[in-house]
């Protein structure tokens, strides 16, 4: 039995980030009422929104995913009108995919629903705590982007 004054060791920051990512991934992959896209499809839509019209292979490369996985999601999103396909102006044999207006709306809805979960979790945080978290996460995101 440890005395009441025993110091509790804090886990390394990397472990906390990994634990948070796992918890958020689990939470965000859960079905949410009113959501029109699942988390994997939201990732494709988000990448298309950020990259603009792009070839499927280039999209898969940008997302660091296998082309067959991205192709499956793209087909599902096309079938639902959330992505549009068109000819590549540089190569008539190739196709370009782009997010549609309906896809933008679906992505916005998905992000709003998931943002609400985070907002609820941070309901008792001060503005300063929120600002510090934002700044630290932006710094981590920037560092990860450089790897």
C-alpha positions, 0 to 999 in steps of 0.5 A: 500500500502506498502512502497518501503522499506518494507521487503518481507518475504521469505517462509520457506525452506520446502515450497520452496522445496515442491513448487520446487518438484511440479513444477519439477514433473509437468514438468517431467511428461509432454511428451518429444519428443524422450522419450521412457519411461514416468516418472512413468516407469522411476522410476521403471527402476531407482529402478531396476538399483539401486537395481539389479534383485529383486522380484516384491513385494520387488521392490514395497516395496523399491519404497513405492508403491502398488504392483498392481501399480508396477506390471502394470508398470513392465508388460508394460516395459516387453512388450516393452523389457525394463525389463526381467523376470527370475526364482528366483534361491532361489525359482523356483515358484517366478520370478525375474525382472531386467532392460534390456540393452534396459531399461538402454538405455531408462532410460539414454535417459529419464534422458538426456532429463530431465537433459537438462531442468534443465541445461537450467534453470540453464544456468546463474548459476555460478559454485559456485552456482551449487556446493552449490545447489548440496551439499545442495540437497545431504544433503537433500537427505541423511536426507530424506533417514534416515527417 
